[in-house]
Amino acid sequence: MINTNTLDNGIKVVLEKMDSVRSVAVGVWVRTGSVFEDLENNGISHFIEHMLFKGTKNRTAKQIAEDMSAIGGHLNAFTAKEYTCYYAQTLDEHIEIAMEILGDMLQNSLFADEDIEKEHTVILDEIDMYEDSPEDIAHDLFQQNVWQGQSLGYNILGTKENIKKIKRDELLKYFNENYYGQNIVISVAGNFEETKIMNALNEIFKDIPSDIENEMVYNPEYNKSFIYKDKDIEQAHLCLGFPGIDYLSKDLYTLAILNTVLGGGMNSRLFQSIREEKGLAYSIYSYTSTYKYTGLLYIYAASNPIYVEEVFVQIKEEIKKLRENLITEEELNKIKEQLKSNYIIGLESTNSKMSSNGKSIILLGRVKTQDEIIEKLNSVTLDDFKVLTDKILQYDKLSLSLVGRINNLDIGRIKELWEKE
């Protein structure tokens, strides 16, 4: 049973009771991320996420960790493009302590100058770690270029230049502008008593100010692009893709089916053809990203540089085959069962239910129920699949990013293949 409520200061609360478990997961979701930033402060949402673990008026950073460990709980956070989430998981008997720790972090963090200086170094190291991953670089280059000059294309970590210059007053200003009641969702899933939880949340989070919700509406414009980056590595890494659909689209589940067919698993067209039959790449897969107003369908492959051109040709060939031959009714039904199984099994933990409900409220304003999702997945027809496949898999919208040793690659030839429809 899922219930939604609102605290006195406007914070939305979504509760899902699970009587068969002994744990509870709680997440505080804030509608802020890199899409709400600009070129000058890109990286600030993620920086603030780090700072909330660095000490409050009541606890040092060490005490935050020790108090959560003392109840056998787990505490973490992440920043995405459209939201930031702080979450904890613990036994049901300790959930109010976990919520109080989160409330302390959200309302009493110090943002001490000495901690900010330390975090400059930590986040710069995090950026270096990311830059050591050619797979991450390929994906990031792709996003930066298809959304060139737009905040949706910004790296969540920010740029080194921005991180080095971020100061306390800038952090506090951004924090106060975004961390207010109507911009926050608290999601709780597990074994709890609803009235007791609501009373505790109202008390714990009462100092978060209420404000008039001022939702940012952005209109991303997709730009077809080709880009490559010279990097001294053994393999070549390709990321290619097409404009997709937004989180609110009626075609969301048709796209899930298309992605599964194309490269969403070991039985997908791309994996079977390029990895299993031809042995051209060790890693090849597709995936989707859906945001509030747009989305992308990606294909990624990593291979020996001598096979890059052939990998690209074969990817385009598999796309062509899929557009021309589509799938059978039998294949469609098998994929539906696969997706239903993955979805249901994936939502059997308190943490996954907390996350699913919180994200749904932040992006959609309501919770998508399990029955609703399964019903919509079951309703997808072969005609739906054909219409969406024709709409998305269009070569005139295909973008490509490539990372590897340039002297091992014929960039001109690859670009020629990219331009060829």
C-alpha angles and dihedrals in degrees: 000000000000121000129181126206139165127231121227091263095052100264109147115227127199118191128190115183118210109184095183096066134068098212137076130206121202126186132185108210119196122193095233133101142125093304089067093053133086134219092272098052102027107147096032096111091056092044090055090050088058093046095057088068093052100082143295137216087273105034140034118226088260092051091052089057094041095048091052092045090050090066093042091249135144123228127190145137142202138194122221132177096269104024147016122222131199113189144173136189125199145141114296092248091061101042095108090055090051091049091049091053090051091046091051091052093048095047109027108034112142103212087207115196093233091053091048090054091051091048091054087066095042094053093043087055089049090053090049089052090052091048089055089062111079090188091059091045092053092052093045094048089051093053094043092055103040087051096033114177092005126111093236087068095054120113109250091225091055128220125305090240092056095044093052093056102041111124135191097257091053092050093049093047093052091043093052092046094054110025101076134120103267090047094057135079124190115203122193126183130173140047111341144123109255101215091047092049093049092049090049093048092050090053098041097047099034094113094061103104124241117232141168109276110245104184116197114231114199129182109208117205116209116224120197106231147172119202138160135191126206111229130163099239136124100238132050117234122207128191116182132163155138138248108277135187136282129257091257096052121124086222094063094110094041087056090051088056093047091050092049091051094046104045111325098118149355091288093052125117095248096046095046095046104037102029106027105029103030102022092217098136137023095208124037129148144136131225141168136233119201124192132179095271106017146001147196139229110214135193119195130189135170120196147146107290091241089064099044096099092048092046090053092047091049093048089054090046092054090049089051092050092049092051093048101039102024115183136296127250088251092054091047092054093047091052091048090054090047093051093044090051093048092047097047095043090045091057098052095098128077091235094054093048091048090051096046093049095044094049091047093054093045095051104025105025092234140052120265104222123221091244091051093051094047091047092052092046092050091049095060110115134198088253090055089051093050094048093050094043091053091046098050107030097066117143092211087067098043114126127191139196123186131191124189146083105322093207088061093052135069097222093177092055093046091050090049090054090047092053093048113093 
